[in-house]
Amino acid sequence: MTTTAAPATAPFRFFDVHVVRSRRLSPSMVRITFGGERLAELASGGRDQRFKLFLPQPHQDRPVFDDTGDGWYPAWRRRIRPSAR
């Protein structure tokens, strides 16, 4: 039996994405398809997976992160943060 190794992934990664298309499924639900240069690196490791979508503040054109390394979360909590969904 041949096994395939799972891709190496970091616990937290940041990806810049853009909206490729959107489709209204009902009055209160929209399916949004995202694209991005590095999305092939986004890997699922199992059933209990999630991601956060960070949205910019109204005066920003993109969310601002001073630190995207291992200490990003405490730094993110100390500043005016982008909305997360």
C-alpha positions as a printed NumPy array, in Angstrom:
array([[  0.   ,   0.   ,   0.   ],
       [  1.319,   3.429,  -0.943],
       [  0.777,   6.385,   1.342],
       [  0.993,  10.036,   0.467],
       [  2.418,  12.467,   2.982],
       [  0.21 ,  15.397,   3.922],
       [  1.508,  18.79 ,   2.814],
       [  3.52 ,  20.674,   5.416],
       [  1.425,  23.509,   6.807],
       [  2.009,  26.22 ,   9.363],
       [ -0.595,  26.608,  12.133],
       [ -1.494,  30.124,  10.978],
       [ -0.959,  31.554,   7.513],
       [ -2.13 ,  34.779,   5.92 ],
       [ -3.398,  34.873,   2.349],
       [ -4.371,  37.931,   0.328],
       [ -7.555,  37.106,  -1.564],
       [ -9.977,  38.833,  -3.889],
       [-13.585,  38.122,  -4.844],
       [-13.796,  36.111,  -8.053],
       [-17.593,  35.88 ,  -8.102],
       [-20.629,  36.042,  -5.871],
       [-24.031,  34.432,  -6.209],
       [-27.124,  35.168,  -4.137],
       [-28.543,  31.87 ,  -2.886],
       [-31.418,  33.346,  -0.893],
       [-32.407,  36.781,   0.441],
       [-30.036,  36.322,   3.388],
       [-27.262,  34.13 ,   1.957],
       [-24.578,  34.799,  -0.635],
       [-21.956,  32.344,  -1.912],
       [-18.651,  34.152,  -2.412],
       [-15.773,  32.565,  -4.324],
       [-12.308,  33.871,  -3.508],
       [ -9.111,  33.731,  -5.544],
       [ -5.51 ,  34.485,  -4.724],
       [ -1.977,  33.729,  -5.836],
       [ -1.064,  31.546,  -2.851],
       [ -4.373,  29.778,  -2.175],
       [ -2.926,  26.484,  -3.433],
       [ -0.894,  26.552,  -0.186],
       [ -4.111,  26.553,   1.87 ],
       [ -4.426,  22.971,   3.065],
       [ -7.12 ,  21.196,   5.007],
       [ -5.879,  18.833,   7.67 ],
       [ -9.174,  17.228,   8.566],
       [-12.821,  17.761,   9.428],
       [-12.552,  20.457,  12.073],
       [-11.058,  23.188,   9.9  ],
       [-11.855,  26.88 ,   9.846],
       [-10.523,  30.138,   8.548],
       [-11.011,  33.765,   9.449],
       [-11.767,  36.406,   6.908],
       [-10.331,  39.777,   7.945],
       [-12.087,  42.811,   6.49 ],
       [-10.584,  46.311,   6.445],
       [-11.895,  49.205,   8.51 ],
       [-13.919,  51.738,   6.454],
       [-10.889,  54.035,   5.979],
       [ -8.59 ,  51.189,   4.808],
       [ -8.236,  49.482,   1.441],
       [ -6.983,  46.282,   3.122],
       [ -6.688,  44.958,   6.697],
       [ -3.541,  46.16 ,   8.459],
       [ -1.287,  43.687,  10.238],
       [  2.048,  44.867,  11.62 ],
       [  3.047,  41.342,  12.568],
       [  2.114,  38.186,  10.67 ],
       [  4.606,  35.95 ,  12.488],
       [  4.015,  33.7  ,  15.473],
       [  3.132,  36.67 ,  17.725],
       [  0.465,  38.143,  15.414],
       [ -2.529,  37.487,  17.651],
       [ -1.446,  39.486,  20.76 ],
       [ -0.262,  42.331,  18.499],
       [ -3.587,  42.249,  16.637],
       [ -5.561,  42.481,  19.896],
       [ -3.647,  45.601,  21.03 ],
       [ -4.637,  47.764,  18.061],
       [ -7.706,  48.865,  16.143],
       [ -8.432,  45.61 ,  14.467],
       [ -9.921,  44.673,  11.138],
       [-13.32 ,  43.034,  11.4  ],
       [-13.097,  39.244,  11.391],
       [-15.739,  36.827,  10.247]])
